[in-house]
Amino acid sequence: MKALTLCHPWPFAVAYLGKGVENREWDDRLAHLMGVHEMTGQLVAIHGGRAPTRPRRANVLPTNPWRQFTGDLGHIRDTILGGELPDAAAQYLAGRDGPLAPEHFILPGIVAVATLSGSTRSSREPWAASGCLHLLLSEVIALPKPVQCPGAQGFWKVPEVIEKDVTAQYRAAINARPRQWESFSGRDWLQ
């Protein structure tokens, strides 16, 4: 199984917010070298990279990873979701300790498995960034427990021992879903 490492908060967005497009600043030559077209239809592990850390002082540089992370969270909340959390995200966040904080949106390790449905440069999804290659993700399954492992740039091979854990969680999550899971809301899951 191949994996793709994403910066935070994008792994959370793929796993719980319905982000079906991963944006890459790859030209067509690099996309070809990465094997994007050959991977179409295959499962891809979604990996959360190194977690940004909250700075100890208030005045941080605009390039600080924490500032980028919290800015992306604000963009997701205000522009893409319109202030509404999908049921899956609300259920996940309800299990976290303490008041809701930006750290709750950081998921390091392999957090989900998705099918790479294709790629385009013209997706009209709200998650698609202009001028980027849009990797189209479908059939996303969030893993019950993130599997910790180091990531890499581009598509990378998941080590065999890690792949076994990811595959077992993926299969268990699929088997635990109701047959008509697509039409269920968070409220339906709790009944």
N, C-alpha and C positions, 0 to 999 in steps of 0.2 A: 504494500500500500504506500502511496505517495502522500506527502503532507505539504501544507502551505502555511507558513508562519505569518501571522498578521499582527500589526501593532494594536495596542489597546486604545479604544474600547471595541474595536471591530470584531474580535472573536465573540464577545458577548452579543453583539448585534447579529452575527450570523446564527449563533446558537439559540437566541431567545427573542430577537426583535424582528425576524423575518427578512434580514438583509440577504437578498438573493444575488447580489452582484459584488464581486471583489474587484476593486480597481487596481490596475498595475500600470506603471509608466514604462511598459515594455513596447519597443517597436516590433514590427512584424518578424524581423529576423530573430530577435531574442525570443519571442513567443514560439517560433519554430524550433529554436535550439532547446527551449524548455519542454518541448513535446506537448504543447497545449492541445493541438488537434488530435494527436494520438491518444490523449487521455480522455477525450470526450466520451461520456457514458460511464466512466469509471468512478469508483468511490475515492474521495480525497479526505484525509484527516485535516481538520481545522485546528491549528495550533496557535495558542496565545504566547507571544514572545516575552521578552524581558519586561517586567512590570515597571511602570514609572513610579517614582517615589515622591511623596509629598515633600516639598522643600521646607526647610526649617525657618526660613525667613520669608516675609511677605513680598518683597520686591525681587522677582525672579526675571531672568531674561526671557524675551518672547520666544526664543528657540528652546527653552527648557521643555523636556518631554512631559512634565506634569502639566504645564500650561497648554501644550498641544492636546493632551489627553482630555483635560477639562473643557477646552474649547470644542473638541469633537463631541463630547457628551452634550454640551449645550446645543450644538447644531442638530444632533439626533433628536433631542427633546423638542426643540422649538420648530425646526424646519421640516424634518421628516415625519416625526410622530405627532406633531401638533399637541404635545403635552400629554398624550394618552399612552400608557404602557399596555402592550399586548398581554393577554392572559398568561401566557407561558412565562414572560418576564416577571410579572407580578407574583406568580407562584414561586418562582425561584428566589426572588428578593425577599419574600415573606419568611423564608427559612433562614435568613441572615440574622446575626446578633446585632443589637443596638439600633440606633437611628440610621436611616439610609444615608450613605456616604459615597463619594466617588470611588473609594476602594472596592465597594461591592460590585462594581462593573469590570473589575480586573480579574480575568480568568487565565492564569498561566497554565501551560501544558496543552495537551490535546483535549479539546472541549466538545467537539462535535465531529460528525462524519456527514459528508454531503456528496451528492453526485455532481460531477462537473458536466453540465449540460451542453456547454459550448462556449464560444467567445465571440465578441463583437466589439465594435467601436461606437455603436449607435444605440445602445440600450436607452430606453425612456424611463427606466425605473428611477424612483427618487434617490436611490442609493448610488446611482451611476455618476461618476465624475467626468466632466467634459474633457475630451482629449486623451483619455486613458483607454487601455484595453480593458474590456469588461469581461471578467470570468463569470459565467452564469452558473449559479449554484442552485440545485433543487433537492428535494427530498432530504432536507437537513434533519438529522437526529442529534439532539444534545445528549452527551454522555452523562450518566448520573453522577460520576465522579471524574474530574479531569485527571488525565494520565500524565504525570510529570516526566518530561524529557527535554533535552536541549533541542532547539530548532536550528534552522538554517535559512539562507536566502533562496528564493525560487522554490521549485518543487524539489523535495528531498525524500529519500527512502526512509520509512519508519523502521527502526531496528526490530528484528523479529520478535524479541521478547516483549517489546512495547506493543507491537501490532497484535499479538495474541490477546493482551488485556483490552486494547481498543476494540477488537473484533468481538470479544465476549460481551463487553458492555453494550456495544451496538446491537448485537443480536438480542440481548435481554431487553433492551429498550424497545425494539421493534415488536417482540413477542408480548410485551406488557401493554401495548396500546390496544384500545378497542378497535374493532374491525372498521368502523366508520370514523376513525379518529379525526379526519380532516374537518368534519362538521361539528366537532365538540368545542365548546368554549371552556375556559378555566372553571366556570361554575359547574359545568357538566362533569368535569373530572372529579370534583369534590363530592359529588352525590353518590 
